[in-house]
Amino acid sequence: MKRITKLKLLAVYLLFCGLVTRGGEAAAQSYPNQWTDWEKPLIEQADSIIKAGTSVSQEEAREQATPNVGPVKLSLHQKKSEKRLSTPDLYRKVSAATVILTDACLCDNCDQLHIFPATGYLISPDGVCVTNYHVLNYFMNRDGHFKPQAFVACMHDGRTLAVRKVLLAAPEYDLAILQLDTSNEKLPFLSLAEEAEIGDDAFIVSHPQGMYYTLSQGIVTGKQNIGFPTFDGKSTIGRDVMTISADFATGSSGAAIVNTAGNVIGTVSATRTLFHTGLPDKPVQMVVKTAIPVASLKKLIQ
């Protein structure tokens, strides 16, 4: 009897150890590594896309973008819901439709691909992707040391797709709409909301400086028409912007800003640093987070 009891205790102990180990492994897998879980497979798949020749080239992107300021005719299968989501459910919904958008470049010093991640989001199951114009502009006009070989979008599930075409390029709104190569597969996407009000909740899933699929939360803090320099630097242009308190940084450009139902209320655009001009050293007083309201995006879509 004692021997049987000892064997039972040993079996329970081993089972417990197995559960703890598996639980530990599962927990470890929920903390992805920047290089091995995101960048390495992205680069490997981007290399395959380069070899297949399915990405739009720099020259093609310039040709497609130059006359294409909108509006563009799109068939959007919107599934707007007003149901308030729990924050974890909202994160899962938005992450599934958010991409790591980057050009894949060769340099003069090595034969390895280099990436410059920004953010984009899908608004159609057919692979229609929204980002900032300045993200597209980097790909179209990057020269010198780095030479773009492809423009690609990495999904949250790890698949990397080629950017096949520039559907719209609107520098005055800092918005671009791209077509991904989906191979006829239907993809997760986000629906466009109505205009947000000051004080409404605002959520962002983006990639600030390589911290891929990071969630931030805040509110809509204001609405302004602000003068921005044009991309040729020759003049300024007034742009309607929505200011928010949700944090973002370099790498977040082009991310969706969503409401509590996970519908798009804006697109991340830029930060604006306010200095205390009355003091000699002009210390930073505030960093304003500016975004393109969804109304501006809707103007560009038929």
C-alpha positions as CSV (number, residue, x, y, z in Angstrom):
1,M,0.0,0.0,0.0
2,K,2.8,2.4,0.9
3,R,4.5,1.6,-2.4
4,I,1.3,2.4,-4.3
5,T,0.8,5.6,-2.4
6,K,4.4,6.7,-3.1
7,L,3.9,6.0,-6.8
8,K,0.7,8.0,-6.9
9,L,2.4,10.9,-5.2
10,L,5.3,10.7,-7.7
11,A,2.8,10.7,-10.6
12,V,1.0,13.7,-9.2
13,Y,4.3,15.5,-8.7
14,L,5.5,14.8,-12.2
15,L,2.1,15.9,-13.6
16,F,2.4,19.1,-11.6
17,C,5.9,19.7,-12.9
18,G,4.7,19.1,-16.4
19,L,1.9,21.7,-16.0
20,V,4.2,24.2,-14.5
21,T,6.7,23.7,-17.3
22,R,4.1,24.0,-20.0
23,G,2.5,26.9,-18.2
24,G,5.9,28.6,-18.1
25,E,6.5,27.9,-21.7
26,A,3.1,29.4,-22.6
27,A,3.8,32.4,-20.5
28,A,7.2,32.9,-22.2
29,Q,5.6,32.7,-25.6
30,S,3.3,35.6,-24.8
31,Y,6.4,37.9,-24.5
32,P,7.6,37.9,-28.2
33,N,11.2,38.7,-28.9
34,Q,11.8,41.7,-31.1
35,W,14.3,40.0,-33.4
36,T,13.5,36.3,-33.4
37,D,9.7,36.6,-33.3
38,W,9.2,39.6,-35.5
39,E,12.2,41.0,-37.5
40,K,14.0,37.8,-38.5
41,P,10.9,36.1,-40.0
42,L,9.8,39.4,-41.6
43,I,13.2,39.8,-43.3
44,E,13.2,36.1,-44.4
45,Q,9.8,36.5,-46.0
46,A,10.7,39.9,-47.5
47,D,13.6,38.2,-49.2
48,S,11.2,35.7,-50.7
49,I,9.0,38.5,-51.9
50,I,12.0,40.2,-53.5
51,K,12.9,37.0,-55.4
52,A,9.3,36.6,-56.5
53,G,9.1,40.2,-57.7
54,T,5.6,40.7,-56.3
55,S,6.2,44.0,-54.5
56,V,5.7,47.4,-56.1
57,S,9.1,49.0,-57.0
58,Q,10.2,52.5,-56.1
59,E,9.8,53.6,-59.7
60,E,6.3,52.1,-59.9
61,A,5.2,53.6,-56.6
62,R,6.3,57.1,-57.8
63,E,4.4,56.7,-61.0
64,Q,1.3,55.5,-59.2
65,A,1.4,58.1,-56.5
66,T,2.1,61.2,-58.5
67,P,-1.3,61.8,-60.1
68,N,-3.3,59.8,-57.5
69,V,-4.5,62.3,-54.9
70,G,-8.0,61.0,-54.7
71,P,-10.7,60.4,-54.1
72,V,-10.2,56.7,-54.9
73,K,-13.1,54.3,-55.5
74,L,-13.0,51.4,-53.1
75,S,-15.4,48.6,-52.3
76,L,-15.2,48.5,-48.5
77,H,-17.1,45.7,-46.6
78,Q,-17.6,47.7,-43.5
79,K,-18.9,45.9,-40.4
80,K,-19.1,48.8,-38.0
81,S,-20.2,47.8,-34.5
82,E,-21.1,50.1,-31.6
83,K,-20.7,47.4,-29.0
84,R,-18.1,48.4,-26.4
85,L,-15.3,45.9,-26.2
86,S,-13.2,44.9,-23.2
87,T,-9.7,46.3,-23.6
88,P,-8.2,42.8,-24.2
89,D,-10.8,42.1,-26.9
90,L,-10.3,45.4,-28.5
91,Y,-6.5,44.8,-28.5
92,R,-7.0,41.5,-30.2
93,K,-9.4,42.9,-32.8
94,V,-7.1,45.9,-33.7
95,S,-3.9,43.9,-33.7
96,A,-5.3,41.4,-36.2
97,A,-5.9,44.2,-38.7
98,T,-2.6,46.2,-37.9
99,V,0.5,45.6,-40.0
100,I,4.2,46.3,-39.6
101,L,4.8,48.3,-42.8
102,T,8.4,48.6,-44.0
103,D,10.6,48.9,-47.0
104,A,13.3,46.2,-47.2
105,C,16.6,47.6,-48.2
106,L,20.1,46.6,-49.2
107,C,23.0,48.8,-48.2
108,D,26.5,49.5,-49.5
109,N,28.3,47.7,-46.7
110,C,26.7,44.2,-46.5
111,D,24.4,41.8,-48.2
112,Q,21.8,41.7,-45.4
113,L,18.3,43.3,-45.7
114,H,17.5,46.3,-43.5
115,I,14.0,47.3,-42.4
116,F,12.6,50.6,-41.2
117,P,9.3,49.7,-39.5
118,A,6.2,51.9,-39.5
119,T,2.5,51.0,-39.0
120,G,-0.5,50.5,-41.2
121,Y,-4.0,49.1,-40.8
122,L,-6.5,47.3,-43.1
123,I,-9.9,48.7,-43.9
124,S,-11.0,45.9,-46.3
125,P,-10.8,42.1,-46.3
126,D,-9.3,42.5,-49.8
127,G,-6.1,44.0,-48.4
128,V,-6.7,47.7,-48.6
129,C,-4.2,49.3,-46.2
130,V,-4.1,52.8,-44.8
131,T,-0.9,54.5,-43.6
132,N,0.8,57.9,-43.6
133,Y,1.9,59.6,-46.8
134,H,5.3,60.2,-45.2
135,V,5.7,56.4,-44.7
136,L,5.1,55.8,-48.4
137,N,7.3,58.8,-49.2
138,Y,10.3,57.3,-47.4
139,F,10.0,54.2,-49.6
140,M,9.5,56.2,-52.8
141,N,12.4,58.5,-52.2
142,R,14.9,56.7,-50.0
143,D,18.3,56.8,-51.8
144,G,22.0,56.9,-51.1
145,H,23.3,54.3,-48.6
146,F,20.1,52.2,-48.5
147,K,18.4,50.9,-51.6
148,P,14.8,49.7,-51.3
149,Q,14.2,46.3,-52.8
150,A,10.6,45.8,-51.7
151,F,7.7,47.3,-49.7
152,V,6.1,44.8,-47.4
153,A,3.5,44.5,-44.6
154,C,3.8,41.9,-41.8
155,M,0.5,40.8,-40.2
156,H,0.1,40.1,-36.5
157,D,0.0,36.3,-37.2
158,G,3.5,36.6,-38.7
159,R,2.7,36.5,-42.4
160,T,4.5,39.0,-44.6
161,L,2.7,40.3,-47.7
162,A,3.9,42.4,-50.6
163,V,2.6,45.9,-51.1
164,R,1.4,45.5,-54.7
165,K,0.1,48.9,-55.6
166,V,-0.3,52.5,-54.4
167,L,-4.0,53.3,-54.7
168,L,-3.8,56.8,-53.3
169,A,-1.2,59.3,-52.1
170,A,-2.4,62.5,-50.4
171,P,0.4,64.5,-49.0
172,E,-1.9,67.4,-47.9
173,Y,-3.6,64.9,-45.5
174,D,-0.5,62.9,-44.8
175,L,-2.4,59.8,-45.9
176,A,-1.8,56.9,-48.3
177,I,-3.8,53.9,-49.3
178,L,-2.1,50.8,-50.5
179,Q,-3.1,47.5,-52.0
180,L,-1.5,44.4,-50.4
181,D,-1.0,41.1,-52.3
182,T,-3.4,38.8,-50.5
183,S,-3.5,35.9,-52.9
184,N,-7.3,36.2,-52.8
185,E,-7.3,35.5,-49.0
186,K,-9.7,37.5,-46.9
187,L,-8.0,39.4,-44.1
188,P,-9.1,41.0,-40.8
189,F,-10.0,44.7,-41.1
190,L,-11.3,47.7,-39.2
191,S,-14.4,49.7,-40.0
192,L,-14.5,53.5,-40.2
193,A,-16.4,55.3,-37.3
194,E,-18.2,58.6,-37.2
195,E,-16.3,61.7,-36.2
196,A,-15.0,61.5,-32.6
197,E,-15.8,64.1,-30.0
198,I,-13.4,65.8,-27.7
199,G,-13.2,63.6,-24.5
200,D,-13.9,60.4,-26.3
201,D,-11.7,57.4,-25.6
202,A,-8.9,56.7,-28.0
203,F,-6.8,53.5,-28.4
204,I,-3.7,52.8,-30.5
205,V,-1.9,49.6,-31.4
206,S,1.4,50.4,-33.1
207,H,5.2,49.7,-33.2
208,P,7.0,52.5,-31.3
209,Q,10.7,52.1,-32.0
210,G,10.5,48.3,-32.5
211,M,8.1,47.6,-29.6
212,Y,5.8,45.7,-31.9
213,Y,2.0,45.7,-31.3
214,T,2.1,48.0,-28.3
215,L,-1.3,49.3,-26.9
216,S,-1.7,52.8,-25.6
217,Q,-4.9,54.5,-24.4
218,G,-6.0,58.1,-23.9
219,I,-8.7,60.5,-25.0
220,V,-9.3,62.9,-27.8
221,T,-8.0,66.2,-26.4
222,G,-8.7,68.7,-29.1
223,K,-9.3,69.6,-32.8
224,Q,-7.1,72.1,-34.6
225,N,-6.2,73.3,-38.1
226,I,-2.4,73.5,-38.0
227,G,0.0,74.7,-40.6
228,F,2.5,72.0,-41.7
229,P,5.4,72.3,-44.1
230,T,4.8,70.8,-47.5
231,F,7.0,67.8,-48.5
232,D,9.0,70.0,-50.9
233,G,9.7,72.4,-48.0
234,K,8.6,75.4,-50.2
235,S,5.4,76.4,-48.3
236,T,3.0,75.4,-45.5
237,I,-0.5,73.9,-45.7
238,G,-3.3,74.0,-43.2
239,R,-4.4,70.5,-42.0
240,D,-7.2,69.4,-39.8
241,V,-5.8,67.4,-37.0
242,M,-7.2,65.7,-33.9
243,T,-5.0,65.8,-30.8
244,I,-5.0,62.8,-28.5
245,S,-3.3,61.9,-25.2
246,A,-2.6,58.2,-26.2
247,D,1.1,57.8,-26.6
248,F,3.0,57.0,-29.8
249,A,6.5,57.4,-31.1
250,T,8.7,56.8,-34.2
251,G,7.4,53.6,-35.7
252,S,3.8,54.3,-34.9
253,S,3.2,56.4,-38.0
254,G,0.2,55.2,-39.9
255,A,-1.5,53.4,-37.0
256,A,-5.2,53.4,-36.5
257,I,-6.7,55.3,-33.6
258,V,-9.9,53.5,-32.6
259,N,-12.9,54.0,-30.3
260,T,-14.2,51.6,-27.6
261,A,-15.8,49.4,-30.3
262,G,-12.6,49.1,-32.3
263,N,-13.7,51.4,-35.1
264,V,-11.3,53.9,-36.7
265,I,-11.6,57.5,-35.6
266,G,-8.3,58.7,-36.9
267,T,-4.7,57.9,-38.1
268,V,-1.5,58.6,-36.2
269,S,0.5,61.3,-37.9
270,A,3.1,63.3,-35.9
271,T,4.2,64.7,-32.6
272,R,4.6,68.4,-32.0
273,T,6.9,69.6,-29.2
274,L,6.0,72.8,-27.4
275,F,8.8,74.8,-25.8
276,H,8.8,77.5,-23.1
277,T,10.0,80.4,-25.3
278,G,10.1,82.8,-22.3
279,L,13.1,81.1,-20.7
280,P,16.7,81.1,-22.0
281,D,17.1,77.4,-22.3
282,K,13.6,76.9,-23.8
283,P,12.6,73.8,-21.9
284,V,10.1,71.3,-23.3
285,Q,6.6,72.0,-21.8
286,M,4.5,69.5,-23.7
287,V,4.5,67.0,-26.5
288,V,1.3,67.1,-28.5
289,K,0.2,64.0,-30.3
290,T,-1.5,64.8,-33.6
291,A,-3.6,62.6,-35.8
292,I,-5.6,62.7,-39.0
293,P,-9.3,62.5,-38.2
294,V,-11.4,59.8,-39.9
295,A,-13.4,62.5,-41.7
296,S,-10.3,63.4,-43.8
297,L,-9.8,59.7,-44.8
298,K,-13.5,59.5,-45.8
299,K,-13.0,62.5,-48.1
300,L,-10.4,60.5,-50.0
301,I,-12.7,57.4,-50.5
302,Q,-15.7,57.1,-52.8
